[in-house]
Amino acid sequence: MSTEIKPELFNSFQVAKSFQKGNSFYTDISFHHSGEYLVATDSDDSIRMYDCVQGTERKVVYSKKYGASHIRYTHAKKAILHASTKVDDTIRYLSLHDNSYLMYFKGHQSRVTGIAMSPVEDLFISSSKESIRLYDLGYPNAVGFLPLPPNTFNPIVAFDPSGLVFAVGLNNRTISLYDLKKIEQGPFHSFDVYDRLVPGAEWISLEFSPDGRHILISSRNSVLFIVDSYDYILKSRLTAHVNSNKHDMIGCYSPDGRYVLNGSENGKIFIWDAESTEVVNTLDAHMKLVRKVQFNPRYAMIASIADDLVFIIPE
């Protein structure tokens, strides 16, 4: 899916597979970079692996003691990272091959608010209200550490496509950009993103565009923001979807960077042209609010979660 996506393609997208969970609901999803597999967390404390080519559930692992959140695929097809919803704030490195934990990454003193896997190395960054930490998958202790001020809230993180730069969003207002190799020297640039039209928007996710020129900010409000990561300005806002009750709803870029997708309270997925900010299509995906939308990095497939998980593909 590295080629340019024509807007007409979205006209043919239909729900091809739906995975229902009964009394529980899906909370997060992550694609493997090959596009072949997807992992998901569920409110029943399960971690589920799906075959995107066959459209089947391949594996179910339960984490009843710790719970699971912020699930992220590593570069291996059967190895993932996840944070906890209970007990502690250790990040766990899990092998889905034999259901064993390969490493425990300790250090955070409060609930983990974000995990971002490097696109090129076995490194990841994580955030909590007291610190940003850089980990190597081969070592339990952080190889980079950034303390945060006591009044910090809602820190979130993202790698750029090169893996050389990462962004930290703080306090629903400030984005700081760091050189991965000089993390302890502090950010090479920090700037405020404040929108007078949407004061007090609550940020929940950052994502760089595929070319690294922009950052998508998902929020608990009925708006997404696109920030120019080169000129350090708020470029545009995307509206049309509804998030009146301030749910966590996380959007994404399409693999070619031309479009942004995000869910709505009515179960629809909205698709915007990232440049013009016009809605180019909507997809009927769920019966209830959509918590997260992800575009498969290799195939013409969209995955989204509400109470259920659906795979959406062209007819």
C-alpha positions in Angstrom: 0.0 0.0 0.0 2.9 2.3 -0.5 1.4 3.5 -3.8 -1.0 6.4 -4.0 -4.5 5.6 -2.9 -7.3 6.9 -5.1 -10.3 8.3 -3.3 -12.6 6.1 -5.4 -11.1 3.0 -3.6 -12.9 4.0 -0.4 -16.3 3.6 -2.3 -15.7 -0.1 -2.5 -14.6 -0.7 1.1 -17.0 -3.1 3.0 -16.8 -4.9 6.3 -15.5 -8.3 5.4 -15.0 -9.8 8.9 -16.3 -9.0 12.3 -15.1 -10.5 15.6 -17.7 -10.2 18.4 -16.7 -10.4 22.1 -20.0 -10.7 23.9 -19.9 -8.8 27.2 -16.4 -7.3 26.7 -14.9 -4.9 24.3 -11.7 -4.3 22.4 -9.4 -1.6 23.8 -6.4 -1.4 21.4 -4.9 -2.8 18.2 -1.5 -2.9 16.4 -0.5 -4.1 13.0 2.8 -5.9 12.3 4.8 -3.9 9.8 4.4 -6.8 7.3 0.6 -6.3 7.4 0.1 -10.0 7.8 -0.9 -9.9 11.5 -2.7 -7.7 14.0 -2.8 -7.9 17.8 -5.5 -6.6 20.0 -6.2 -6.1 23.7 -9.6 -6.7 25.2 -11.4 -5.6 28.4 -11.5 -9.2 29.5 -7.7 -9.1 30.0 -7.0 -11.0 26.8 -4.4 -10.4 24.1 -5.5 -11.7 20.7 -3.6 -12.3 17.5 -5.2 -12.2 14.1 -4.2 -13.4 10.6 -5.1 -10.5 8.3 -4.6 -12.5 5.2 -6.9 -15.4 6.2 -9.2 -13.2 8.4 -8.9 -15.6 11.4 -8.1 -15.4 15.0 -4.8 -17.2 15.6 -4.0 -16.9 19.2 -5.5 -15.9 22.6 -3.4 -15.2 25.7 -4.8 -14.0 29.0 -3.2 -11.5 31.3 -5.6 -11.7 34.2 -3.1 -10.6 36.8 -1.8 -7.6 35.0 -4.3 -6.7 32.4 -3.1 -5.3 29.0 -3.1 -1.9 27.4 -1.0 0.1 24.8 -0.3 -3.0 22.8 2.5 -2.6 20.2 3.9 -5.1 17.8 7.7 -5.4 17.8 9.6 -6.3 14.6 9.1 -10.0 15.2 5.8 -11.5 14.1 5.0 -13.2 17.4 6.4 -10.7 19.9 4.6 -7.8 21.4 4.9 -5.1 24.0 2.1 -4.2 26.4 1.5 -2.1 29.5 -0.7 -3.0 32.4 -4.2 -2.0 33.5 -3.6 -3.3 37.0 -1.0 -4.0 39.7 2.0 -2.1 38.4 3.5 0.0 35.5 6.0 -2.5 34.2 6.0 -2.9 30.4 6.1 -6.5 29.3 7.7 -8.1 26.3 5.6 -11.2 25.4 6.3 -14.0 23.0 3.1 -15.2 21.5 4.9 -18.3 20.2 5.1 -19.9 23.6 3.2 -17.5 25.8 6.3 -16.5 27.7 7.6 -13.2 28.8 10.9 -12.4 27.3 11.7 -9.2 29.4 10.2 -6.9 32.0 10.9 -3.2 31.5 10.6 -1.5 34.9 11.3 2.1 35.9 8.0 4.0 35.5 6.5 5.1 38.8 3.0 5.7 37.5 0.6 4.4 34.8 2.1 4.1 31.4 0.4 6.6 29.0 2.1 5.7 25.7 4.4 3.2 24.0 6.0 3.7 20.5 8.1 1.1 18.8 11.0 2.3 16.6 10.3 1.6 12.9 13.9 0.6 12.3 15.5 -0.7 15.5 14.7 -2.9 18.5 14.1 0.2 20.6 10.9 1.7 22.0 10.0 4.8 24.0 7.4 5.0 26.7 5.7 7.7 28.7 4.2 8.2 32.1 3.4 11.4 34.0 6.9 11.4 35.7 9.2 10.4 32.9 9.9 9.5 29.3 12.1 6.3 28.9 14.0 4.7 26.0 14.4 1.0 26.1 16.3 -1.6 24.1 14.5 -4.9 23.8 17.6 -6.7 24.9 18.0 -5.0 28.3 15.6 -4.6 31.2 16.7 -1.1 32.2 16.1 2.1 30.3 19.0 3.2 28.1 17.6 6.8 28.0 15.7 8.8 30.6 13.9 12.1 30.6 12.4 13.3 33.9 9.2 15.3 33.6 8.1 18.2 35.8 5.8 17.4 38.7 2.8 19.2 37.1 3.0 17.2 33.9 -0.1 15.4 32.7 -1.1 13.3 29.7 2.4 12.7 28.1 2.2 10.8 24.8 5.0 9.7 22.4 5.6 8.9 18.7 8.6 7.9 16.5 9.0 9.6 13.1 9.4 7.2 10.1 13.2 7.4 10.1 13.4 6.3 13.7 15.9 9.1 14.3 13.5 11.6 15.9 10.7 11.1 18.4 8.0 13.5 19.6 6.6 14.0 23.1 3.2 15.6 23.6 2.7 17.2 27.1 -0.1 18.8 28.9 -2.4 18.9 25.8 -0.4 21.8 24.5 3.4 21.3 23.9 5.2 19.1 21.4 8.9 18.5 21.9 11.1 16.9 19.3 14.1 14.9 20.3 17.1 13.5 18.5 17.2 9.8 19.5 21.0 9.8 19.8 21.0 12.9 22.0 18.0 12.2 24.2 19.5 13.4 27.4 20.5 16.8 25.9 16.8 17.6 25.8 14.6 18.5 22.8 16.0 20.2 19.8 12.7 22.1 19.4 9.6 22.6 21.5 6.5 24.5 20.4 3.0 25.1 21.6 -0.1 23.9 19.7 -3.0 25.9 20.9 -6.3 26.3 18.9 -8.5 29.1 20.0 -11.5 27.4 18.2 -11.1 24.3 20.4 -9.6 25.4 23.7 -8.8 22.7 26.2 -8.7 19.8 23.7 -7.5 16.6 25.5 -4.8 14.8 23.5 -4.6 11.0 23.5 -2.3 10.1 20.6 0.4 11.4 18.3 1.3 9.9 14.9 3.8 11.1 12.3 2.7 11.2 8.7 4.5 8.6 6.5 6.8 11.3 5.1 7.5 12.7 8.6 6.4 16.2 7.6 3.3 16.3 9.8 2.0 15.0 13.1 -1.6 13.9 13.7 -3.0 14.6 17.1 -6.0 12.5 18.2 -8.1 14.0 21.0 -11.0 13.2 23.3 -12.9 16.0 21.5 -14.7 16.1 18.1 -11.5 17.3 16.4 -8.1 16.0 15.2 -5.2 18.3 14.6 -2.5 18.2 12.0 0.7 19.9 12.9 3.6 20.8 10.6 6.6 19.1 12.1 9.0 21.2 10.0 7.5 24.6 10.5 6.2 23.9 14.0 2.7 25.3 13.5 -0.8 24.0 13.7 -1.7 23.4 10.0 -5.3 22.3 10.1 -8.1 20.7 12.1 -10.3 17.8 11.1 -14.0 17.8 12.2 -17.2 16.1 11.2 -17.0 13.0 13.5 -18.7 13.2 16.9 -17.1 12.6 20.3 -19.4 14.5 22.6 -18.7 12.3 25.7 -14.9 12.6 25.4 -14.1 9.0 24.7 -10.7 7.8 23.7 -10.9 7.7 19.8 -7.6 7.3 18.0 -7.2 8.0 14.3 -4.5 7.3 11.8 -2.9 8.2 8.4 -3.3 6.1 5.4 0.0 4.5 4.2 0.4 7.1 1.5 -0.2 9.9 3.9 -3.0 11.4 1.7 -5.8 10.6 4.1 -6.7 10.6 7.8 -9.2 8.1 9.3 -11.0 8.4 12.6 -14.1 6.9 14.2 -17.2 8.5 15.5 -19.8 7.8 18.3 -22.3 6.6 15.8 -20.0 3.7 14.6 -19.0 5.4 11.4 -15.4 5.9 10.2 -14.7 9.3 8.6 -12.0 9.7 6.0 -10.5 13.1 5.3 -8.2 14.4 2.6 -5.2 15.4 4.8 -4.4 18.4 2.6 -7.8 19.9 1.9 -9.4 18.7 5.2 -12.5 17.7 3.3 -14.4 14.5 4.1 -14.0 12.2 1.1 -16.0 9.3 2.4 -17.6 7.6 5.5 -17.7 3.9 6.2 -20.4 2.1 8.1 -18.2 -0.1 10.4 -19.8 -0.5 13.9 -23.0 -0.1 15.9 -21.3 1.8 18.7 -18.5 4.3 19.1 -15.2 3.5 17.4 -12.2 3.5 19.7 -9.4 3.2 17.2 -8.8 3.0 13.5 -5.7 1.6 11.9 -4.8 1.2 8.2 -2.9 -1.9 7.3 0.6 -0.8 6.3 0.9 -3.3 3.4 -2.6 -4.3 2.2 -5.8 -2.5 1.3 -7.4 -3.2 4.7 -8.7 -1.1 7.5 -9.1 -2.4 11.0 -11.2 -0.7 13.6 -12.4 -1.5 17.1 -15.6 -0.8 19.1 -17.2 -3.6 21.1 -16.2 -5.7 18.1 -13.1 -5.7 15.8 -13.8 -5.5 12.1 -11.6 -5.9 9.0 -12.7 -3.6 6.1 -11.5 -4.4 2.6 -12.5 -3.4 -1.0 -15.2 -5.6 -2.6 
